[in-house]
């Protein structure tokens, strides 16, 4: 569908936005209440990170591997409804479980549902409203993470039971499902052709360089969504509300910066400048690693949002340019690779924070962003066949 296509019905636009928001909400709804979960179930912050973050993103990776086939089997519309049901059910399990094993199960279901949402939801959005509706979907994902961090922090400071936040998470998924029009139909799915993309990809150094960029703009924000609030409140003596506001600014502003980066790229800004802006995110992380106070937190949020947001459109273009014959393949690969970082690192950062070493963990992430920035000053998006 082209950009000049008629605007979709308002219900469809709301459904797309709610699908993205309700799925992404689960990437941030554990962070504000991590200490409460640890206290109530008598587990460590590292264990909360393992169950709340690693399990969620591991389920997301598994879901991404099969989401396309599920969408083809049951159709996009039923795929989206299934995703909403999984997200709602998982959060209700967490909200009402008497045992920490229930929390684990409750995090797996939304991870699978979010993967389904980001696959079949994007395809349906493009079919219904073209690139503009896809843009709404992408912005709503960032706002979903931002909203869950802010709402969770506000509820925490008001001494509201942490279980209420997961009921809210389930309600958002139910609301998204309610807005999917009953008359919605799946577009026909073209047959995919087999290719040798992976065989070519593993031999090219530029694929690995680009993967560092995706790890930075996708993976590192997920780690911050899990631990930035807890780090600021425990090692910086910042209130949960203030830490939540800083996190909301990070993810909300990064949604704006994603659009801004696309506009700047269209205006002719160079690859080196746009990808080099990732260095601003490194500076932001370094700022709160050195001094995790409120002022540094808000400065860091602006730097992080700019550094993660401006290279976004360039990264997506670069990935597709790697394999013009089937551009979805490198995009899927880069997304899967990017999720490996939070799967591995989230429990490690939780362990560091519980031992008052969060500044070291955040400093190490800042160093990683410096390496990724330097590696991507040169273009990677050259067809693998060259």
VEXPAFI-333501 format. One record per residue: residue number from 1; x, y, z of N, C-alpha, C in turn. Coordinates in steps of 0.05 Angstrom, whole numbers. Each point is the difference from the previous one (the first is absolute). Example, Ala and Ser with C-alpha at 12.3 -4.5 7.8 and 13.67 -1.06 7.14 Angstrom:
BEGIN
   n  neast nnorth    nup caeast canorth   caup  ceast cnorth    cup
   1    264   -114    156    -18      24      0     18     24      0
   2     -7     21    -14     16      24      1    -15     22     14
END
This chain:
BEGIN
   n  neast nnorth    nup caeast canorth   caup  ceast cnorth    cup
   1     17    -24      0    -17      24      0     18     25      0
   2     -7     19    -16     17      24     -2     -8     20     20
   3     18     21      3     -5      21     19    -24     17     -7
   4     -8     -1    -25    -22      17     -9    -27    -14      4
   5      0    -24     11    -25     -15      4    -18     15     19
   6    -26     -4     -2    -19      14     19      7     -7     29
   7     -7     18     18      5      -4     28    -18    -23     10
   8     11    -18     17    -16     -22     10    -21     10     19
   9    -21    -16      5    -20       8     20     13      4     27
  10    -12     18     16     12       7     26      2    -24     18
  11    -20    -18     -2      2     -24     17     24    -17     -7
  12      7     -2    -25     23     -15     -8     26     13     11
  13      1     26     -2     24      15     10      3     -5     30
  14    -22      2     14      1      -4     29      8    -29      7
  15    -11    -19    -16      7     -28      5     30     -5     -4
  16     11     12    -21     29      -3     -6     16     11     23
  17     -7     25      9     14      13     21     -2    -16     26
  18    -23    -10      7     -4     -16     24     14    -27     -1
  19      1    -12    -23     15     -25     -3     29      4      7
  20     12     20    -12     28       5      5      5      9     29
  21    -17     18     10      4      10     27     -3    -22     21
  22    -22    -17     -3     -5     -21     20     21    -21     -1
  23     12     -6    -23     22     -19     -1     25     10     12
  24      8     25     -8     25      12     11     -2      6     29
  25    -24      4     10     -4       7     29     14    -21     18
  26      1    -25    -10     11     -22     15     31      0      2
  27     12     16    -17     29       3      1      9     18     22
  28    -19     16     12      7      18     21    -15     -3     26
  29    -20    -18      1    -17      -1     24     12    -14     24
  30     23    -13     -3     13     -13     23     20     19     13
  31     14     17    -16     21      17     10     -8     16     25
  32    -22     15      0     -6      16     23     -6    -15     26
  33     -8    -26     -3     -8     -15     24     19    -23      5
  34     24      1    -12     19     -22      4      7     -5     29
  35      4     21     15      6      -3     29    -23    -12     15
  36    -25      7     -7    -23     -11     13     -3    -29     -5
  37      4     -8    -25     -1     -28     -8     21    -16     16
  38     24     11      1     22     -14     15     -7     -4     29
  39    -12     21     12     -7      -1     29    -24    -19      4
  40    -20      1    -16    -24     -16      4      5    -30     -4
  41     17     -6    -19      5     -29     -6     27    -10     12
  42     14     18     14     25      -6     13     20    -11    -20
  43      4     14    -21     20      -7    -21     18     24     -4
  44     22     -4    -14     19      22     -5     -9     17    -24
  45     12     23     -3     -5      17    -23      9    -14    -26
  46     22    -15      3      9     -15    -24    -21    -20     -9
  47    -13    -13     19    -21     -19     -7    -24     14    -12
  48     -7     23     10    -22      16    -11      8      7    -29
  49     25      8     -4      9       7    -27     -1    -25    -19
  50      7    -23     11      0     -24    -16    -28     -7     -9
  51    -19      1     19    -28      -7     -6    -14     22    -14
  52      3     25     10    -15      22    -12     11     10    -27
  53     26     -2     -4     12       9    -25      9    -22    -18
  54     18    -17     10     11     -21    -18    -21    -19    -11
  55    -18    -10     18    -21     -17    -10    -18     13    -20
  56     -7     26      6    -17      15    -18     12      2    -28
  57     26      8     -1     12       5    -26      8    -27    -13
  58      6    -20     15      4     -27    -12    -25    -10    -13
  59    -23      4     13    -25      -8    -12     -6     17    -25
  60      9     25      1     -3      18    -23     16    -10    -24
  61     24    -10      5     17     -11    -21    -13    -24    -12
  62    -10    -18     17    -13     -25    -10    -25      7    -16
  63    -15     20     11    -24       8    -14      6     12    -28
  64     21     16     -1      8      12    -26      7    -21    -20
  65     12    -22      9      8     -21    -18    -24    -14    -13
  66    -23      0     13    -23     -14    -10    -24     18     -7
  67      3     26      6    -23      18     -3    -10      1    -29
  68     18      2    -19     -8       2    -28    -16    -25     -9
  69      9    -23      9    -14     -25     -8    -28     -1     14
  70     -1      9     25    -26       1     14    -19     19    -15
  71     10     23     -8    -16      19    -14    -11    -11    -26
  72     17    -15    -14     -8     -13    -25    -21    -22      5
  73      3    -14     22    -18     -22      6    -28      8      9
  74     -1     20     19    -26       7     10     -9     28     -9
  75     17     14    -16     -7      26    -10      9     22     19
  76      4     24    -11     11      22     16    -20      8     22
  77    -25      1     -6    -20      10     19     -2    -18     24
  78     -2    -26     -5     -1     -19     23     27     -1     14
  79     22      5    -15     26       2     12      1     22     21
  80    -11     23     -8      0      23     19    -18     -5     24
  81    -23    -13     -4    -18      -6     22     13    -21     19
  82     14    -19    -12     14     -19     17     22     13     16
  83     14     19    -12     20      15     15    -12     15     24
  84    -22     13     -5    -14      15     22     -8    -19     23
  85    -10    -23     -7     -8     -20     20     24     -9     16
  86     22     -5    -13     24     -10     14     11     21     19
  87      0     25    -10     10      22     17    -18      4     25
  88    -26      1     -5    -19       3     22      2    -23     20
  89      0    -25    -10      2     -23     18     25      0     16
  90     23      6    -13     25       0     14      1     20     23
  91    -10     24     -5      0      20     21    -19     -7     23
  92    -22    -12     -6    -18      -8     21     12    -23     17
  93     15    -17    -13     14     -21     16     20     13     19
  94     15     20     -9     19      13     18    -15     15     22
  95    -22     13     -7    -15      15     20    -11    -17     23
  96     -8    -25     -6    -14     -16     20     15    -24      9
  97     25     -4     -9     15     -23      9      9      2     29
  98      0    -22     15     11       1     27     29     -9      1
  99     10     -8    -23     27     -12     -1     17     13    -23
 100     26      1      4     17      13    -20      1    -15    -26
 101     -6    -26      1     -2     -16    -25    -22     11    -18
 102    -21     10     12    -22      13    -15      9     25    -14
 103     18     14     13     11      24    -13     16     -8    -25
 104     15    -22      1     15      -9    -23    -18     -7    -23
 105    -22    -16      6    -19      -7    -21    -13     25    -11
 106     -7     19     18    -13      24     -8     17     18    -17
 107     26     -2      0     18      16    -17      4    -13    -27
 108     -2    -27     -1      4     -13    -26    -23      6    -19
 109    -24      0      9    -23       4    -17      0     28    -13
 110      5     22     14      1      26    -13     24      2    -19
 111     22    -14      6     23       0    -18     -7    -12    -27
 112    -15    -22      1     -9     -13    -25    -21     18    -14
 113    -18     12     15    -20      17    -11     11     25    -13
 114     21     12     13     12      24    -11     14     -6    -26
 115     12    -23     -2     13      -8    -26    -20     -3    -22
 116    -23    -11      6    -21      -3    -19    -11     27     -9
 117     -3     18     20    -10      27     -5     19     15    -19
 118     26     -1      5     19      15    -16      4    -11    -27
 119     -9    -25     -5      2     -12    -27    -26      4    -15
 120    -21    -13      9    -25       1    -15    -13     28      2
 121      5     14     23    -11      27      3     11     20    -20
 122     26     -2     -4     13      19    -19    -10     -5    -29
 123     -2    -26     -7    -10      -7    -27    -29     10     -4
 124    -17     -4     20    -27       9     -2     -2     30     -1
 125     17     14     16      0      29      0      8     11    -27
 126     20    -12    -13      9       9    -26    -22     -5    -21
 127    -14    -22      3    -22      -6    -19    -23     19      3
 128     -6      8     24    -23      17      6      6     30     -4
 129     25      8      5      5      29     -1     27      8    -10
 130     15    -19    -12     25       7    -12     21      9     20
 131     20     15     -9     23       7     16     -8     18     24
 132    -21     16     -4     -8      18     22    -10    -17     24
 133    -16    -21     -5    -10     -16     22     22    -17     12
 134     20     -8    -16     23     -13     11     15     19     18
 135      2     26     -7     13      20     17    -15      2     27
 136    -26      0     -1    -16       1     25      7    -25     17
 137      2    -23    -13      6     -24     15     27      2     14
 138     20     10    -15     27       2     11      1     20     23
 139    -14     23     -2      0      20     21    -14    -11     25
 140    -22    -15     -5    -15     -11     22     16    -21     16
 141     18    -14    -13     17     -19     15     17     16     20
 142     13     21     -9     16      16     19    -17     12     22
 143    -23     10     -7    -18      12     20    -10    -21     20
 144     -3    -25    -10     -9     -21     18     21     -6     22
 145     25     -1     -8     22      -4     19      1     24     19
 146     -2     24    -11      1      24     16    -23      1     20
 147    -24     -6    -10    -23       1     18      1    -20     22
 148      9    -24     -5      1     -20     21     21      8     22
 149     22     12     -8     20       9     19    -11     22     18
 150    -14     19    -13    -11      23     15    -22     -9     19
 151    -20    -14    -11    -23      -9     16      9    -18     23
 152     18    -18     -6     10     -18     21     14     15     22
 153     16     21     -7     14      16     20    -20     16     17
 154    -20     12    -13    -20      15     15    -15    -18     19
 155     -8    -23     -8    -14     -19     17     17     -8     24
 156     26     -4     -6     19      -8     22      1     22     21
 157      3     25     -8      3      22     19    -26      5     15
 158    -22     -9    -11    -26       3     13     -7    -25     17
 159     20    -18      3     -4     -24     16    -22    -18    -10
 160     -5      1    -26    -20     -18    -12     13    -28     -4
 161    -16    -20      6     11     -28     -2     10     -4    -29
 162     23    -13     -3     12      -4    -26    -18    -17    -19
 163    -17    -16     12    -18     -17    -17    -19     17    -17
 164     -7     24     10    -18      17    -15     12      7    -27
 165     26      5     -1     13       7    -25     -3    -22    -21
 166      0    -25      8     -3     -22    -19    -29     -4     -9
 167    -19      8     18    -27       0     -9     -4     22    -21
 168     12     23      3     -1      21    -20     12    -10    -26
 169     23    -15      1     12     -11    -24    -19    -18    -15
 170    -14    -18     15    -19     -18    -12    -23     15    -12
 171     -9     21     13    -23      16    -10      7     14    -26
 172     24      9     -3      8      13    -25     -1    -20    -24
 173      8    -24      5     -1     -21    -21    -29     -6     -7
 174    -17     -2     20    -28      -5     -5    -13     23    -16
 175      8     25      7    -10      23    -14      9      0    -30
 176     25     -8     -4     10      -2    -28    -16    -20    -16
 177     -5    -23     13    -16     -21    -14    -28     10     -7
 178    -11     15     19    -28      11     -5     -1     19    -23
 179     23     14     -6      0      19    -22      6    -12    -27
 180      9    -25     -1      4     -13    -26    -27     -4    -12
 181     -5     12    -23    -27      -1    -12     -9    -29     -5
 182    -25     -6      6    -10     -28     -5      0     -7    -29
 183     -1     20    -18      0      -4    -29     28     -2    -12
 184     21      4     17     27       1    -10      7    -26    -15
 185     14      3    -22      8     -24    -15     30      1     -5
 186     12    -23     -2     29      -2     -5      5      3    -30
 187     21     16     -8      7       1    -28     12    -26     -9
 188     -1     -6    -26     12     -24    -10     30      0      5
 189     12    -22      7     29      -2      5     14    -12    -24
 190     19     14    -11     15     -11    -23     18    -23      9
 191      5    -17    -19     19     -22      7     28     11      3
 192     13    -10     20     28       7      5     19    -18    -17
 193     20     12    -10     19     -17    -15     25     -5     17
 194     11    -23     -2     24      -7     16     24     16    -11
 195     19      5     17     23      16     -8     24     -9     16
 196     23     11     -8     25      -7     14     10     23     17
 197    -19     15     12      8      24     15     19     -6     23
 198     -7    -20     17     16      -6     23     28     -9     -8
 199      2    -16    -20     26      -9    -10     18     23     -7
 200    -12     20    -13     16      24     -7      6     17     24
 201    -20      3     19      3      18     22     23     -7     19
 202      3    -26      5     20      -8     20     29      5    -10
 203      3      6    -26     27       4    -11      8     29     -2
 204    -18     18      6      5      29     -4      3     15     26
 205     23     13      4      5      15     24    -20     23      4
 206    -10     11    -22    -19      23      3    -26     -9     13
 207     -7    -25     -3    -24     -10     14      4      1     30
 208     23     -7      9      6       0     29      2     29     10
 209     10     18    -16      1      28      8    -28     11      3
 210    -17     -6    -19    -28      10      1    -14    -13     24
 211      6    -24      6    -13     -13     23      6     15     26
 212     24     12      2      7      16     23    -19     25      2
 213     -7     11    -22    -18      23     -1    -28     -9     10
 214     -9    -22    -10    -27     -10      9      0     -8     29
 215     22    -12     10      2      -7     28     -2     26     17
 216     11     22    -11      1      25     15    -28     13      1
 217    -13      3    -24    -25      15     -1    -24    -16      8
 218      2    -27      1    -22     -17      8      6    -12     28
 219     23    -13      2      6     -15     24      5     16     25
 220     18     21     -2      6      16     23    -24     14     12
 221    -18     12    -16    -24      12     12    -17    -20     15
 222     -1    -25     -8    -15     -20     15     13     -5     28
 223     26      1      1     14      -3     25     -6     24     18
 224      0     24    -11     -6      24     15    -29     -1      9
 225    -18    -10    -16    -28      -3      8     -3    -18     24
 226     17    -20      2     -1     -18     23     12     11     25
 227     22     16     -2     16       7     24      5     29      4
 228     -6     18    -18      7      28      5    -13     12     24
 229    -26     -6      4    -14      10     23     11    -11     26
 230      5    -26      1     11     -12     25     28     11      5
 231     16      3    -20     27      11      4      0     28     11
 232    -16     17    -13     -1      28      9    -11      3     28
 233    -20    -17      7    -13       3     26     17    -13     22
 234     16    -20     -6     15     -14     20     28     13      4
 235     14      5    -22     27      11      2      2     30     -3
 236    -22     12    -10      0      29     -3    -18     14     19
 237    -15    -15     17    -19      11     19    -20     18    -14
 238     -8     -7    -24    -21      14    -15    -26    -14      5
 239    -22     15      4    -26     -13      5     -8    -15    -25
 240    -17    -20      4    -10     -16    -22    -15     17    -20
 241    -15     19      9    -15      18    -18     19     15    -18
 242     21     12     12     19      16    -16     15    -18    -20
 243      8    -24     10     13     -19    -18    -18     -9    -22
 244    -26     -4      7    -20      -7    -21     -4     22    -20
 245      0     25      9     -2      22    -19     23      1    -19
 246     24     -4     11     24       0    -17     -1    -23    -21
 247    -10    -23      9     -2     -23    -19    -22      6    -20
 248    -22     12      8    -21       7    -19     10     20    -21
 249     17     19      9     12      19    -19     17    -14    -19
 250     16    -20      9     18     -15    -17    -16    -13    -23
 251    -20    -16      7    -14     -15    -20    -19     17    -16
 252    -13     19     13    -18      18    -15     14     17    -20
 253     23     11      8     15      17    -18     13    -16    -22
 254      8    -25      6     12     -17    -21    -19     -6    -22
 255    -27     -1      6    -20      -4    -21      1     24    -19
 256      2     24     11      2      24    -17     26      0    -16
 257     21     -8     13     26       0    -14      2    -20    -22
 258    -16    -22      2     -1     -19    -22    -11     13    -26
 259    -21     15      4    -11      15    -23     19     21     -9
 260     13     14     19     19      21     -7     23    -11    -16
 261     10    -23      8     23     -12    -14     -7     -7    -28
 262    -25    -10     -5     -9      -6    -27     -1     26    -17
 263    -10     21     12     -2      26    -14     28     10     -7
 264     18     -1     19     27      10     -5     14    -17    -22
 265     -5    -26      0     11     -17    -21    -11      8    -27
 266    -26      6     -1    -12       8    -25     11     27    -10
 267      8     17     19     11      26     -6     29     -1     -9
 268     12    -24      2     27      -3     -9     22     -1     21
 269     -8     -2     25     20      -3     21     15    -26     -4
 270     26      0      5     17     -22     -7     -3    -23     20
 271      8    -24    -10      0     -24     17     18      5     24
 272     23     11     -4     19       4     22    -11     17     22
 273    -15     21     -7    -11      18     21    -23    -14     14
 274    -18    -13    -15    -23     -13     13      8    -24     18
 275     17    -17    -10      9     -22     16     20      9     22
 276     14     20     -7     19      11     21    -15     12     24
 277    -25      8     -4    -16      11     22     -5    -21     22
 278      5    -26     -6     -2     -20     21     19      6     23
 279     22     14     -7     19       8     21    -13     17     22
 280    -21     14     -7    -14      16     21    -13    -18     21
 281     -9    -23     -9    -11     -20     19     21    -10     19
 282     24     -4    -11     23      -8     17      6     21     21
 283     -1     25     -8      5      22     19    -22      1     21
 284    -25     -5     -8    -22       0     20      3    -22     20
 285      7    -24     -8      5     -22     19     23      6     18
 286     21     11    -11     23       7     16     -7     21     21
 287    -18     18     -6     -8      21     19    -13    -12     24
 288    -19    -18     -4    -13     -12     24     17    -21     14
 289     19    -11    -15     19     -19     13     18     15     20
 290      8     24     -8     17      16     17    -15     13     23
 291    -24     11     -6    -15      15     20    -30     -5     -4
 292    -12    -21     12    -28      -6     -5    -19     17     17
 293      0     26     -5    -18      19     14    -21      9    -20
 294    -20     14     10    -23       8    -17      9     16    -25
 295     17     20      4      8      17    -22     14    -16    -22
 296     18    -18      9     14     -17    -19    -19    -19    -14
 297    -20     -9     14    -20     -19    -11    -15     12    -23
 298     -9     25      3    -15      13    -21     18      8    -24
 299     24      9      6     19       5    -22      6    -26    -15
 300      4    -22     15      6     -25    -12    -24     -9    -17
 301    -24      4      9    -24      -8    -15     -1     13    -27
 302      7     26     -1      0      15    -26     22    -11    -18
 303     24     -4     11     22     -10    -16     -5    -29    -10
 304    -11    -16     18     -7     -28     -8    -21     -1    -22
 305    -21     16      4    -22       0    -20     10      9    -27
 306     18     20      0     11      10    -26     18    -20    -12
 307     17    -12     17     20     -20    -11    -13    -25     -9
 308    -22     -9     13    -14     -24     -9    -19      6    -24
 309    -11     24      0    -21       6    -20     10      8    -27
 310     20     18     -1      9      10    -26     10    -21    -19
 311     15    -21      9     10     -20    -19    -21    -21     -8
 312    -24      1     11    -20     -21     -3     -6     -5    -29
 313     -9     20    -15     -8      -3    -28     23     -9    -17
 314     24     11      6     24      -7    -15      6    -30      4
 315     -3     -9     25      6     -28      6    -19    -19    -16
 316    -26      7      0    -19     -16    -15      6     -1    -30
 317      7     23    -11      7       2    -28     25    -17     -6
 318     20      3     18     25     -14     -4     -5    -31     -1
 319    -17     -9     19     -5     -29      1    -14     -9    -25
 320    -19     14    -10    -14      -8    -24     18      1    -25
 321     19     19      0     18       2    -22     20    -23     -1
 322      3    -14     22     18     -23      0     -9    -22    -20
 323    -27     -2     -2    -11     -22    -17    -25     10    -14
 324      3     16    -21    -23      12    -13    -20    -21    -11
 325     10    -25     -6    -18     -20    -11    -22     -8     20
 326      6      0     25    -19      -7     21      6     16     25
 327     -6     26      0      8      19     22    -10     -7     27
 328    -22    -16      2    -10      -7     27     19    -19     14
 329     16    -15    -14     17     -20     13     22     13     17
 330     15     20    -10     20      12     17    -13     16     23
 331    -23     11     -4    -14      14     21     -7    -19     23
 332    -11    -23     -7     -7     -20     20     25    -10     15
 333     22     -5    -15     24      -9     13     11     21     19
 334      0     25     -8     11      21     18    -17      4     25
 335    -26     -3     -4    -18       2     24      5    -22     19
 336      3    -24    -10      5     -23     17     27      3     15
 337     20      8    -15     27       4     13     -2     22     21
 338    -15     21     -5     -1      22     19    -13     -9     27
 339    -18    -19     -1    -13     -10     24     18    -17     17
 340     22    -10    -11     18     -17     15     14     16     23
 341      4     26     -5     14      16     21    -16      2     25
 342    -26      8     -1    -15       1     26     -4    -27     12
 343     -2    -21    -16     -4     -27     11     24     -7     19
 344     24      6     -9     24      -7     15      6     21     22
 345     -3     25     -7     10      22     18    -19      8     22
 346    -26     -2     -4    -19      10     20      5    -12     28
 347      3    -27      3      5     -10     27     27      8     11
 348     20      4    -18     27       9      9     -2     28     12
 349    -15     18    -14     -2      27     11    -16      0     26
 350    -20    -17      2    -15      -3     25     18     -9     23
 351     18    -19     -6     19      -9     20     19     22      8
 352      9     16    -19     18      22      6    -14     21     17
 353    -25      7     -6    -14      20     16     -4    -10     29
 354     -7    -26      3     -4     -10     27     26      0     16
 355     23      2    -13     26       1     14     12     28     -2
 356    -18     21     -4      9      28     -2     22      4    -21
 357     -2    -14    -21     20       3    -22    -14      7    -26
 358    -24     12      2    -15       8    -24     16     20    -17
 359     16     17     13     16      19    -16     19    -13    -18
 360     12    -23      9     18     -15    -17    -14    -12    -23
 361    -24    -11      5    -16     -12    -22     -8     21    -21
 362     -9     23      9     -8      21    -18     24     11    -15
 363     23      1     14     24       9    -14      9    -19    -21
 364     -3    -26      5      7     -20    -20    -19      2    -25
 365    -26      6      5    -18       4    -23      8     25    -16
 366      9     20     14      8      25    -14     24     -7    -18
 367     19    -15     10     23      -8    -15     -8    -16    -25
 368    -19    -18      4    -10     -16    -23    -12     18    -22
 369    -14     21      8    -12      19    -19     22     15    -15
 370     22      6     14     22      14    -14     11    -18    -22
 371      5    -26      6     10     -19    -19    -19     -2    -24
 372    -27     -2      6    -20      -3    -21      0     25    -18
 373      3     23     12      0      26    -15     24      0    -20
 374     23     -6     10     24       0    -17     -2    -20    -22
 375    -12    -23      6     -2     -21    -20    -20      7    -23
 376    -18     19      6    -21       6    -20      3     28    -12
 377     23     12      2      5      25    -14      1     -5    -30
 378      7    -24     -7      2      -8    -28    -26    -16     -7
 379    -10      3    -24    -25     -13     -9      4    -30      0
 380    -22    -14      9     -1     -29     -1    -19    -10    -22
 381    -19     17     -7    -21      -8    -18      7     -2    -30
 382     19    -17     -5      9      -6    -28     -9    -28     -6
 383    -13     -5    -22    -10     -27     -6     21    -22      4
 384     -8    -22     13     19     -21      7     11    -14    -25
 385    -13      3    -22     10     -12    -25     24     15    -12
 386      5     24     11     23      15    -12     26     -8     14
END
